[in-house]
Amino acid sequence: MAVYIVRRILLMIPLLFGITIISFAVVHLAPGEPTDMMTDLNPKASLEAKERLRALYGLDQPLHVQYGRWLGRLARLDFGTSFTADRRPVLEKTLERMPVTIGLNVLSELFVFSIALPIGILAAVKRGSLFDKISTVGVFFFFSVPTFWLALLSMLLFGVKLGWLPISGLRSFDYDQLGFWAKVGDLARHLVLPVVVGSIGGLAGISRFMRSGMLEVIRQDYVRTARAKGVPEGQVIWRHALRNAVLPIITIIGLSIPGLIAGSVIFETIFAIPGIGQLMWQAVMARDYPMILGNLVISGVLTLFGNLIADVGYVFADPRISFSGQG
C-alpha cells in the first residue's frame, strides 16, 4: 500500500506542473491587469505611475519570466504576496480562512450523505412505490433549481419575512457577550441556511447515484442466491448489496474534496461567510494574481489527492481490488 501511494504521489508531480502552466496562462489571458484597478479610477494617476506599479509587481517582465519566478517561489511553498492593500502572504491569508470553509463543507457533506444514502437505498428497494416516485420528483426538482436562487429565496423567507434565521456572517454582533451554549446556538443558527441550501444539489445527485448503484447490485446473482438461502432481507441489503453499491459514491467523495474551495465561492459570497470561497471571489474582482493562482494550485492539489483517496477507498470497500493491480 505504501509503495502504491508513493508511486501515485510521484506521478502527481508532472500533473501538478501542467496545472501550474494552465492556471498561469488562464489568469493572464483575462483582459486587464491588477494595476488597472488602482489607476483607472484615479484621474491623477499618470502613465509613469502605472508603469512604476507594474514594475513593483513584476508585471513588466515577459510572461515566461513571470512564470519562472512564480514557479520557483511555489517550489519553496511560497505562494507570493497579495496585490491588495494589506500586502499579506497568500498562504497566510488562505490558511486563516481555511477552517471556516472546511468546517462548512464537512457539515454539508455529513448532512448530504446522512440523508441522500438512505433515500437512494429505500428508493431502490421500493422501486416503483409511492416513496420512489415522490423522491424521484423531489430530487429532479431540487437538482434543477439554481442553488443561488434558492439561497436568495431562503434568505428572504426565513431571514427577512419570518425572522427565524440570520442571513449573513457566522456570528451575531453580541457574540462575545454570550455564554458558551448561547454562542454554540448562535453559530448553529448562522450555519443552518448555508449548510442546508448548499447541500440541496449534492443531496439530489448522490441519492440518484445511490439508487442507480443499488438497483444494479440487487439484480446480481449473489444477491438472489442470498435470498434463496433464506438470508433476512435487511441483511441482504445492508451487508451484501450496500458494500458494492457504494463504490460509485466513493468516487464522488474523492472528487468532492476540490469543492472545498470551488463550491464555496457562491455560498460564502451570498451569505457573507469569511472563508476561502469569499477570498477567491474578492481576488478575482481585484485581479489579485498571486491569490488567484495560489487558490487554483491548491484546488489542483486537492483534486489529485481526491482521486488518490478514492482509489484507496475502492480497495477497502471491494476486496476484489488490490493495490498491486492499480497504478
ChimeraX attribute file (.defattr): number of C-alpha atoms within 10 A of each C-alpha:
attribute: neighborCount
match mode: 1-to-1
recipient: residues
	/A:1	11
	/A:2	8
	/A:3	10
	/A:4	16
	/A:5	16
	/A:6	11
	/A:7	12
	/A:8	17
	/A:9	13
	/A:10	11
	/A:11	13
	/A:12	16
	/A:13	13
	/A:14	10
	/A:15	13
	/A:16	15
	/A:17	13
	/A:18	12
	/A:19	17
	/A:20	21
	/A:21	12
	/A:22	12
	/A:23	19
	/A:24	23
	/A:25	13
	/A:26	11
	/A:27	18
	/A:28	13
	/A:29	9
	/A:30	9
	/A:31	7
	/A:32	10
	/A:33	16
	/A:34	20
	/A:35	20
	/A:36	15
	/A:37	14
	/A:38	14
	/A:39	16
	/A:40	12
	/A:41	9
	/A:42	10
	/A:43	7
	/A:44	9
	/A:45	12
	/A:46	12
	/A:47	10
	/A:48	9
	/A:49	13
	/A:50	16
	/A:51	14
	/A:52	15
	/A:53	18
	/A:54	17
	/A:55	12
	/A:56	10
	/A:57	17
	/A:58	14
	/A:59	17
	/A:60	14
	/A:61	12
	/A:62	9
	/A:63	14
	/A:64	10
	/A:65	13
	/A:66	16
	/A:67	16
	/A:68	11
	/A:69	12
	/A:70	18
	/A:71	18
	/A:72	13
	/A:73	13
	/A:74	15
	/A:75	9
	/A:76	8
	/A:77	10
	/A:78	15
	/A:79	22
	/A:80	20
	/A:81	20
	/A:82	22
	/A:83	20
	/A:84	17
	/A:85	6
	/A:86	8
	/A:87	10
	/A:88	13
	/A:89	16
	/A:90	22
	/A:91	18
	/A:92	14
	/A:93	16
	/A:94	19
	/A:95	12
	/A:96	13
	/A:97	17
	/A:98	18
	/A:99	13
	/A:100	18
	/A:101	21
	/A:102	18
	/A:103	13
	/A:104	20
	/A:105	23
	/A:106	15
	/A:107	16
	/A:108	23
	/A:109	18
	/A:110	13
	/A:111	17
	/A:112	23
	/A:113	18
	/A:114	12
	/A:115	14
	/A:116	24
	/A:117	21
	/A:118	14
	/A:119	24
	/A:120	27
	/A:121	26
	/A:122	19
	/A:123	26
	/A:124	23
	/A:125	16
	/A:126	13
	/A:127	14
	/A:128	10
	/A:129	13
	/A:130	11
	/A:131	13
	/A:132	20
	/A:133	14
	/A:134	11
	/A:135	19
	/A:136	18
	/A:137	11
	/A:138	12
	/A:139	21
	/A:140	14
	/A:141	12
	/A:142	17
	/A:143	16
	/A:144	10
	/A:145	12
	/A:146	11
	/A:147	18
	/A:148	14
	/A:149	11
	/A:150	15
	/A:151	21
	/A:152	15
	/A:153	13
	/A:154	19
	/A:155	23
	/A:156	14
	/A:157	14
	/A:158	15
	/A:159	17
	/A:160	14
	/A:161	10
	/A:162	10
	/A:163	12
	/A:164	12
	/A:165	19
	/A:166	21
	/A:167	24
	/A:168	19
	/A:169	18
	/A:170	20
	/A:171	18
	/A:172	15
	/A:173	8
	/A:174	9
	/A:175	15
	/A:176	10
	/A:177	9
	/A:178	13
	/A:179	10
	/A:180	11
	/A:181	9
	/A:182	12
	/A:183	17
	/A:184	13
	/A:185	13
	/A:186	19
	/A:187	17
	/A:188	15
	/A:189	18
	/A:190	20
	/A:191	23
	/A:192	16
	/A:193	22
	/A:194	27
	/A:195	21
	/A:196	17
	/A:197	19
	/A:198	25
	/A:199	21
	/A:200	21
	/A:201	20
	/A:202	21
	/A:203	25
	/A:204	24
	/A:205	18
	/A:206	23
	/A:207	27
	/A:208	23
	/A:209	20
	/A:210	26
	/A:211	26
	/A:212	17
	/A:213	22
	/A:214	24
	/A:215	19
	/A:216	14
	/A:217	21
	/A:218	20
	/A:219	11
	/A:220	11
	/A:221	10
	/A:222	14
	/A:223	18
	/A:224	12
	/A:225	12
	/A:226	15
	/A:227	14
	/A:228	9
	/A:229	9
	/A:230	9
	/A:231	12
	/A:232	10
	/A:233	12
	/A:234	9
	/A:235	13
	/A:236	19
	/A:237	19
	/A:238	11
	/A:239	11
	/A:240	16
	/A:241	22
	/A:242	19
	/A:243	14
	/A:244	17
	/A:245	23
	/A:246	20
	/A:247	18
	/A:248	16
	/A:249	18
	/A:250	19
	/A:251	18
	/A:252	17
	/A:253	17
	/A:254	22
	/A:255	19
	/A:256	20
	/A:257	23
	/A:258	19
	/A:259	17
	/A:260	20
	/A:261	24
	/A:262	16
	/A:263	16
	/A:264	25
	/A:265	21
	/A:266	17
	/A:267	21
	/A:268	25
	/A:269	20
	/A:270	18
	/A:271	21
	/A:272	14
	/A:273	25
	/A:274	17
	/A:275	26
	/A:276	27
	/A:277	27
	/A:278	23
	/A:279	22
	/A:280	25
	/A:281	17
	/A:282	17
	/A:283	21
	/A:284	15
	/A:285	10
	/A:286	19
	/A:287	23
	/A:288	22
	/A:289	22
	/A:290	22
	/A:291	26
	/A:292	23
	/A:293	22
	/A:294	23
	/A:295	24
	/A:296	22
	/A:297	19
	/A:298	14
	/A:299	19
	/A:300	18
	/A:301	18
	/A:302	20
	/A:303	18
	/A:304	21
	/A:305	19
	/A:306	20
	/A:307	20
	/A:308	20
	/A:309	18
	/A:310	19
	/A:311	20
	/A:312	20
	/A:313	16
	/A:314	21
	/A:315	16
	/A:316	11
	/A:317	15
	/A:318	13
	/A:319	8
	/A:320	9
	/A:321	14
	/A:322	14
	/A:323	15
	/A:324	9
	/A:325	8
	/A:326	11
	/A:327	10
